[in-house]
Amino acid sequence: MPTLTVTSKGQVTLRKELLGHLGVSPGQRVDVEVLPGGRIQIQAERPPGTIEAFIGLLAGQTDRTATLEELDAAAAEGWAGGCAGTVQAP
């Protein structure tokens, strides 16, 4: 287990191998969770998803375009607890 030293300013520097394990690069942020028993958990900050990434999630998966009626039906089925994504090809 690596040992780290606390500076006079109360700072700790993580070594390269620890940063690599976290998948953190210079300039990135880390999340710290305070746990019971004097422990902390550190992990790479994960940015929240964007609507742009969601919209493009299925881009290029098919050359078929759904009609507005098919989209409305799929949305209604999803809200009703059905199995969304069962739109049939023409």
Sequence and secondary structure as in RCSB ss.txt:
>XXXX:A:sequence
MPTLTVTSKGQVTLRKELLGHLGVSPGQRVDVEVLPGGRIQIQAERPPGTIEAFIGLLAGQTDRTATLEELDAAA
AEGWAGGCAGTVQAP
>XXXX:A:secstr
     B TTS B   HHHHHHHT  TT  EEEEEETTTEEEEEE      HHHHHTTTTTS S    HHHHHHHH
HHHHTTS        
